[in-house]
């Protein structure tokens, strides 16, 4: 039987990441970043990737990484979710890295992503479900032409992994003259999306796009559940703390029975989300029943994270509606996450198909 409990090493990793994020990603700092032209915290990214070596967790040691598993990456994402950290960890260290691993591409680019020296972004829209259709660009005379929208963290990517109409996945230097990255209006400013326009950009063939994109999106969806768990845990913990302190009619608001029931229900949902997220991370690390575990985690995780953030906003009452309180960051991230790598409905459909369950 699989042990989904956290190991001592995973708990030590959690403590180290949380300490780092406490120093780098405090709520006022993240809010200030979202109101600036540079929402990404590259100092925090450097500390995580270069200082702690976390960008290479999924990369084998002989290819420049840490040789860890998806379970360790999931712990990191839980903490990043708790802090709504504006760093490209999921997009570069998980999704782009998995695409490169699937291509079995030359080690140089993979090692650069593993060290954090370069940030990678898979040029597939953030809302595409694993196994779903995605947009490709035209490959003509060794150059790439076309426009791709909804690309998460493209603004800070040094290399774009671009699927083309010839079935190949190409590495494109994001700083090339023929590449234009234009920010799009994003609900979640801590993970902004952008439009990528290629006007004859040179690309280096890495391998077949279809299996690489499928593997990358599946890992992204599975580990996104751990980020959603971190979000939900933070919002629940902070709401309980606030309701113990806030007084009305000369008694703590948290003492009212109706609110206790709402919090108890939320706690049950978060506990179940932890089980689903851990199962998805473990399945990704072992390769057993991955499609089922990922679909279950996303079908369950997205609504729970949104519900937890909505409850936090409502139960914080007036202060929760202010721009100064960070709860709006969590609600926006939860809402954006609920369509990232496929909606809960799309994952329910995928699950029904995988286990051969006929639609109602």
VEXDREN-2710 file (C-alpha; in Angstrom, 1 decimal):
% VEXDREN-2710
k/r/px/py/pz
1/UNK/0.0/0.0/0.0
2/UNK/1.3/3.4/-0.9
3/UNK/2.2/5.7/2.0
4/UNK/0.9/9.2/1.2
5/UNK/2.1/10.7/4.5
6/UNK/4.9/13.2/4.3
7/UNK/8.4/11.8/5.0
8/UNK/10.8/13.5/7.4
9/UNK/12.8/14.8/4.3
10/UNK/9.6/16.3/2.8
11/UNK/8.7/18.0/6.1
12/UNK/12.3/19.4/6.3
13/UNK/12.0/20.7/2.7
14/UNK/8.6/22.3/3.6
15/UNK/10.1/24.1/6.6
16/UNK/13.1/25.4/4.5
17/UNK/10.8/26.6/1.7
18/UNK/8.4/28.3/4.1
19/UNK/11.2/30.1/5.8
20/UNK/12.5/31.4/2.5
21/UNK/9.1/32.5/1.4
22/UNK/8.4/34.3/4.7
23/UNK/11.5/36.4/4.0
24/UNK/10.8/37.0/0.2
25/UNK/7.1/36.8/-0.4
26/UNK/5.2/38.6/2.4
27/UNK/1.7/39.6/1.5
28/UNK/2.3/43.4/1.2
29/UNK/5.3/42.7/-1.1
30/UNK/3.3/40.4/-3.4
31/UNK/0.4/43.0/-3.5
32/UNK/2.9/45.7/-4.4
33/UNK/4.3/43.6/-7.2
34/UNK/0.9/42.9/-8.7
35/UNK/0.4/46.7/-9.0
36/UNK/3.8/47.2/-10.7
37/UNK/5.1/46.4/-14.2
38/UNK/7.1/43.4/-12.9
39/UNK/4.8/41.0/-11.1
40/UNK/7.3/38.2/-11.0
41/UNK/9.6/38.1/-8.0
42/UNK/12.9/37.0/-9.6
43/UNK/14.8/37.4/-6.4
44/UNK/12.6/34.8/-4.8
45/UNK/13.0/32.6/-7.9
46/UNK/16.8/32.9/-7.7
47/UNK/16.7/31.9/-4.0
48/UNK/14.5/28.9/-4.7
49/UNK/16.2/27.7/-7.9
50/UNK/19.8/28.7/-7.5
51/UNK/20.1/28.9/-3.7
52/UNK/18.1/25.7/-2.9
53/UNK/18.3/23.9/-6.2
54/UNK/14.5/23.3/-6.3
55/UNK/14.1/24.0/-10.1
56/UNK/15.8/20.7/-10.8
57/UNK/13.9/18.4/-8.5
58/UNK/12.4/16.4/-11.4
59/UNK/15.6/16.2/-13.4
60/UNK/17.9/13.2/-13.0
61/UNK/21.3/13.9/-11.3
62/UNK/23.2/12.8/-14.4
63/UNK/21.4/15.5/-16.4
64/UNK/22.1/18.4/-14.0
65/UNK/19.2/18.1/-11.6
66/UNK/18.4/16.9/-8.1
67/UNK/17.0/13.5/-9.0
68/UNK/14.0/13.8/-6.6
69/UNK/10.4/13.0/-7.4
70/UNK/7.0/14.6/-7.9
71/UNK/6.3/14.2/-4.2
72/UNK/9.0/16.7/-3.3
73/UNK/7.9/19.1/-6.0
74/UNK/4.4/18.8/-4.6
75/UNK/5.6/19.9/-1.2
76/UNK/7.3/23.0/-2.8
77/UNK/4.1/23.8/-4.7
78/UNK/2.0/23.6/-1.5
79/UNK/4.2/26.2/0.1
80/UNK/4.2/28.4/-3.1
81/UNK/0.4/28.2/-3.0
82/UNK/0.3/29.2/0.7
83/UNK/2.3/32.3/-0.2
84/UNK/0.7/32.9/-3.7
85/UNK/4.4/33.3/-4.7
86/UNK/4.8/35.1/-8.0
87/UNK/7.5/32.7/-9.3
88/UNK/7.4/30.5/-12.5
89/UNK/8.0/27.3/-10.6
90/UNK/5.0/25.3/-12.0
91/UNK/5.5/26.5/-15.5
92/UNK/9.3/26.2/-15.7
93/UNK/10.4/23.6/-13.2
94/UNK/7.4/21.3/-13.8
95/UNK/5.7/21.8/-17.1
96/UNK/8.5/22.9/-19.4
97/UNK/10.9/20.5/-17.6
98/UNK/8.6/17.6/-18.2
99/UNK/8.3/18.5/-21.8
100/UNK/12.0/18.4/-22.2
101/UNK/12.3/15.1/-20.3
102/UNK/9.7/13.6/-22.7
103/UNK/11.8/14.7/-25.7
104/UNK/14.9/13.3/-24.2
105/UNK/16.5/16.4/-25.7
106/UNK/20.1/17.3/-25.4
107/UNK/21.1/17.9/-21.8
108/UNK/22.2/21.6/-22.1
109/UNK/18.8/23.2/-22.1
110/UNK/17.5/20.8/-19.4
111/UNK/20.5/21.5/-17.2
112/UNK/19.9/25.3/-17.6
113/UNK/16.3/25.0/-16.5
114/UNK/17.3/22.6/-13.6
115/UNK/19.8/25.2/-12.3
116/UNK/17.3/28.1/-12.7
117/UNK/19.7/29.9/-15.0
118/UNK/17.0/30.0/-17.6
119/UNK/13.2/30.0/-17.2
120/UNK/11.3/27.9/-19.7
121/UNK/7.6/28.1/-20.7
122/UNK/5.6/25.6/-22.8
123/UNK/3.8/27.7/-25.4
124/UNK/0.5/26.0/-24.9
125/UNK/-2.5/28.0/-23.5
126/UNK/-2.8/27.6/-19.8
127/UNK/-6.4/26.3/-20.0
128/UNK/-5.6/23.2/-22.2
129/UNK/-6.5/19.9/-20.5
130/UNK/-4.0/17.1/-20.7
131/UNK/-4.6/15.2/-24.0
132/UNK/-6.7/18.1/-25.3
133/UNK/-6.3/20.0/-28.6
134/UNK/-3.8/22.9/-28.6
135/UNK/-2.8/25.5/-31.1
136/UNK/0.3/25.1/-33.2
137/UNK/2.4/27.5/-35.3
138/UNK/3.5/27.2/-38.9
139/UNK/6.9/25.7/-39.6
140/UNK/8.3/26.9/-42.9
141/UNK/11.9/26.9/-44.2
142/UNK/13.3/26.3/-40.7
143/UNK/11.4/29.2/-39.2
144/UNK/8.3/29.5/-37.1
145/UNK/5.3/31.8/-37.8
146/UNK/2.1/32.3/-35.8
147/UNK/0.5/33.6/-32.7
148/UNK/-0.2/31.7/-29.4
149/UNK/-2.3/33.1/-26.6
150/UNK/-2.7/32.5/-22.9
151/UNK/0.9/31.4/-22.3
152/UNK/1.6/31.5/-18.6
153/UNK/4.8/33.2/-17.4
154/UNK/5.9/33.8/-20.9
155/UNK/6.9/37.3/-19.8
156/UNK/9.9/36.0/-17.8
157/UNK/10.8/33.0/-19.9
158/UNK/14.2/32.8/-21.6
159/UNK/13.2/29.9/-23.8
160/UNK/9.8/29.0/-25.2
161/UNK/8.9/25.4/-26.1
162/UNK/6.7/25.8/-29.2
163/UNK/4.6/23.1/-30.9
164/UNK/4.5/23.4/-34.7
165/UNK/2.3/22.0/-37.5
166/UNK/4.9/19.5/-38.6
167/UNK/4.4/17.7/-35.3
168/UNK/7.7/18.9/-33.7
169/UNK/8.4/20.7/-30.5
170/UNK/10.9/23.6/-31.0
171/UNK/13.0/25.5/-28.6
172/UNK/12.8/29.2/-29.4
173/UNK/14.9/31.9/-27.7
174/UNK/12.4/34.3/-26.2
175/UNK/14.8/37.3/-26.7
176/UNK/15.1/36.8/-30.5
177/UNK/14.1/39.7/-32.7
178/UNK/11.3/37.6/-34.4
179/UNK/9.6/36.9/-31.1
180/UNK/7.2/39.3/-29.4
181/UNK/5.7/38.6/-26.0
182/UNK/2.7/40.8/-25.2
183/UNK/1.0/40.8/-21.8
184/UNK/-2.7/39.9/-21.7
185/UNK/-5.2/41.0/-19.1
186/UNK/-4.9/38.4/-16.4
187/UNK/-7.2/37.8/-13.4
188/UNK/-4.3/36.3/-11.5
189/UNK/-1.5/38.9/-11.6
190/UNK/0.8/36.5/-9.7
191/UNK/0.8/34.2/-12.7
192/UNK/0.3/36.5/-15.7
193/UNK/-0.4/35.2/-19.2
194/UNK/0.8/36.6/-22.5
195/UNK/0.4/36.4/-26.2
196/UNK/3.5/35.0/-28.1
197/UNK/3.9/36.1/-31.7
198/UNK/6.5/34.4/-33.9
199/UNK/7.4/36.2/-37.1
200/UNK/10.0/33.9/-38.7
201/UNK/11.6/32.9/-35.4
202/UNK/14.4/30.3/-35.6
203/UNK/13.6/27.1/-33.7
204/UNK/15.7/24.1/-32.6
205/UNK/13.8/20.8/-32.9
206/UNK/13.6/19.0/-29.6
207/UNK/11.3/16.0/-30.5
208/UNK/7.7/15.1/-31.0
209/UNK/5.3/17.7/-29.6
210/UNK/2.3/15.5/-28.9
211/UNK/3.7/13.1/-26.3
212/UNK/5.8/15.9/-24.8
213/UNK/2.8/18.3/-24.4
214/UNK/0.6/15.5/-23.0
215/UNK/3.2/14.5/-20.4
216/UNK/3.9/18.1/-19.5
217/UNK/0.2/19.1/-19.0
218/UNK/-0.5/15.9/-17.1
219/UNK/2.3/16.7/-14.6
220/UNK/1.1/20.3/-14.5
221/UNK/-2.5/19.4/-13.7
222/UNK/-1.4/16.8/-11.1
223/UNK/0.9/19.1/-9.2
224/UNK/-1.4/22.0/-9.5
225/UNK/-3.6/20.2/-7.0
226/UNK/-0.8/20.6/-4.4
227/UNK/-0.7/24.4/-5.1
228/UNK/-4.5/24.5/-4.7
229/UNK/-4.1/22.6/-1.4
230/UNK/-1.6/25.2/-0.2
231/UNK/-4.1/28.0/-1.1
232/UNK/-7.0/26.3/0.6
233/UNK/-5.0/25.5/3.8
234/UNK/-3.8/29.1/4.1
235/UNK/-7.3/30.6/3.6
236/UNK/-8.8/28.2/6.1
237/UNK/-6.1/28.7/8.8
238/UNK/-6.3/32.5/8.4
239/UNK/-10.1/32.5/8.6
240/UNK/-10.1/30.5/11.7
241/UNK/-7.5/32.7/13.3
242/UNK/-9.4/35.9/12.4
243/UNK/-12.8/34.6/13.7
244/UNK/-11.2/33.7/17.0
245/UNK/-10.0/37.3/17.4
246/UNK/-12.9/39.2/15.9
247/UNK/-15.6/40.1/18.4
248/UNK/-19.3/40.8/17.9
249/UNK/-21.8/41.3/20.7
250/UNK/-18.9/40.9/23.0
251/UNK/-18.0/37.4/22.0
252/UNK/-15.7/35.9/19.3
253/UNK/-17.4/35.6/16.0
254/UNK/-16.0/32.1/15.6
255/UNK/-18.2/31.0/18.5
256/UNK/-21.4/31.3/16.5
257/UNK/-22.7/27.9/15.5
258/UNK/-23.5/28.7/11.9
259/UNK/-19.9/29.8/11.2
260/UNK/-18.5/26.7/13.0
261/UNK/-20.5/24.5/10.6
262/UNK/-19.2/26.4/7.6
263/UNK/-15.6/26.0/8.8
264/UNK/-16.0/22.3/9.7
265/UNK/-17.3/21.6/6.2
266/UNK/-14.4/23.5/4.7
267/UNK/-11.9/21.6/6.9
268/UNK/-13.3/18.3/5.6
269/UNK/-13.0/19.5/2.0
270/UNK/-9.4/20.6/2.6
271/UNK/-8.4/17.2/4.2
272/UNK/-9.9/15.3/1.3
273/UNK/-8.1/17.6/-1.1
274/UNK/-4.8/16.8/0.6
275/UNK/-5.5/13.1/0.1
276/UNK/-6.3/13.6/-3.6
277/UNK/-3.3/15.9/-4.2
278/UNK/-0.8/13.6/-2.4
279/UNK/-2.2/10.6/-4.4
280/UNK/-1.7/12.5/-7.7
281/UNK/1.9/13.4/-6.7
282/UNK/2.7/9.9/-5.7
283/UNK/1.2/8.5/-8.9
284/UNK/3.3/10.8/-11.0
285/UNK/6.4/9.7/-9.2
286/UNK/5.7/6.0/-9.5
287/UNK/3.9/6.0/-12.9
288/UNK/1.0/4.0/-11.6
289/UNK/-2.6/4.9/-12.5
290/UNK/-1.5/8.4/-13.3
291/UNK/-4.4/9.5/-15.5
292/UNK/-7.0/8.5/-12.9
293/UNK/-5.1/10.1/-10.0
294/UNK/-4.6/13.4/-11.9
295/UNK/-8.2/13.6/-13.1
296/UNK/-9.6/12.9/-9.6
297/UNK/-7.2/15.5/-8.0
298/UNK/-8.2/18.2/-10.4
299/UNK/-11.9/17.4/-10.6
300/UNK/-12.0/17.7/-6.8
301/UNK/-9.2/20.3/-6.1
302/UNK/-10.3/23.2/-8.2
303/UNK/-13.8/23.7/-6.6
304/UNK/-12.4/23.2/-3.1
305/UNK/-9.7/25.9/-3.5
306/UNK/-12.3/28.4/-4.9
307/UNK/-14.7/27.6/-2.1
308/UNK/-12.1/28.1/0.5
309/UNK/-11.0/31.4/-0.9
310/UNK/-14.7/32.6/-1.2
311/UNK/-15.4/31.6/2.4
312/UNK/-12.3/33.4/3.5
313/UNK/-13.3/36.6/1.7
314/UNK/-16.9/36.5/3.1
315/UNK/-15.9/35.5/6.7
316/UNK/-13.3/38.3/6.9
317/UNK/-16.2/40.6/6.2
318/UNK/-15.3/44.3/5.5
319/UNK/-11.5/43.9/5.8
320/UNK/-11.6/41.0/3.4
321/UNK/-13.0/43.3/0.7
322/UNK/-10.0/45.7/0.9
323/UNK/-7.1/45.8/-1.4
324/UNK/-4.7/45.8/1.5
325/UNK/-5.8/42.4/2.8
326/UNK/-4.2/39.5/0.7
327/UNK/-7.3/37.3/0.5
328/UNK/-8.1/38.7/-3.0
329/UNK/-4.8/37.3/-4.2
330/UNK/-5.9/33.9/-3.1
331/UNK/-9.3/34.1/-4.6
332/UNK/-7.9/35.3/-8.0
333/UNK/-5.3/32.5/-8.0
334/UNK/-7.9/29.9/-7.0
335/UNK/-10.2/31.1/-9.8
336/UNK/-7.4/31.1/-12.4
337/UNK/-6.2/27.7/-11.2
338/UNK/-9.7/26.3/-11.6
339/UNK/-9.4/26.6/-15.4
340/UNK/-5.6/25.9/-15.6
341/UNK/-4.7/22.6/-17.3
342/UNK/-8.5/21.9/-17.8
343/UNK/-11.6/22.7/-15.8
344/UNK/-13.0/20.3/-13.1
345/UNK/-15.7/19.4/-15.7
346/UNK/-13.1/18.5/-18.3
347/UNK/-11.3/16.3/-15.8
348/UNK/-14.5/14.6/-14.8
349/UNK/-15.1/13.8/-18.5
350/UNK/-11.5/12.5/-18.8
351/UNK/-11.9/10.4/-15.7
352/UNK/-15.2/8.8/-17.0
353/UNK/-13.5/8.0/-20.3
354/UNK/-10.4/6.5/-18.5
355/UNK/-12.4/4.2/-16.3
356/UNK/-15.0/3.5/-19.0
357/UNK/-17.9/5.1/-17.0
358/UNK/-20.8/6.0/-19.4
359/UNK/-22.0/9.6/-19.3
360/UNK/-25.4/10.2/-17.8
END
